[in-house]
């Protein structure tokens, strides 16, 4: 038998307010993801590479990879919270 479920605290998201802000254009649309950001997300979440290995595969430093992953996560989160489909910048 597993551990009992423990209720988690979450901040209530007021989707009506988000919808109204979106209709009135009171928010900045999320920036599109660059191909390098998509690759960083793929390496981290799909292949489960460590940051050091993923950075080596992308031929960048580990700190640059970390910043790239953080920026991609921010863009993805903003797009999802605003109800947008995340766009990928096709260069």
N, C-alpha and C positions, 0 to 999 in steps of 0.2 A: 504494500500500500504506500502510495506516495505522500508527500507532504501536503497538508491542506492549503487551498488557495488563499493567498493573502491579498486583500484589497489594496490596490496601488493608488496613490494620490496623483491626480493629474489636474492640470489647469483646464478649466472649462473653456472650450473654444466656442465663441458665439458666431455660428455660421451665418446667421441672419445679418449681423453687422458686416461680416466679410463680404457677403453677397451685395449688400447695399453699397459698400465702398467700391466694390468692383464695378457695379453698374454706373456709379458716378465718377469713375476713373480717379478715385482718391488714393490710389496706390501706384507704385511703379511696377510695370510688368517685369517679371523675372528675366534676368539675362539668360541667353541661350548657353548651353554647355559647349565648351570647346571639345574637339576630338581628343586632346590630351587629357582633359578631365574625365571624359567617358572611359578612356583607357585606364586611367588611375582607378576609377570605380570598378571596372571589370577585373583588374588585377587584385583589388582588395576583396571584393565581395563574391566574385565568381570563382576565381582560381585560388583564393585564400592565401595569396603570397604574403610573406612578411614584407614590411616596408623596405628593408634593405635589398631584398631580392627583386621587388617590383621596381625600385629605383634603378637598380643595375640593368634590368631589362629595358627600361625606358631611356637609359643612358643619361640620367640626371642624378643629382645628389639626393640623399635621403631626406634632407630638410626641404628641398624643393618639392619632392614627391609628397611630403607631409602637408605642405602649404597647398599644393594642387588638390589633394584629396579633401582638405578642409574647405577650400573654395567650392569644389564640386558639390560637397554635401550641403553647403549653405544655399547654393542655387537650387538644388533639388528640393530641399526642404521648403524654401520660399514658394516654389512653383506648386508643390503639393498642397501647402496651406492655403494658397489663394485659389485653389481649384483649377489650376492651369495644367496643361500637358507640357512636361519639360521638353524644350526644344533643343536640338543639337545643331550647332553652327557647322555647316558643311563647307569646309574650305577646300 
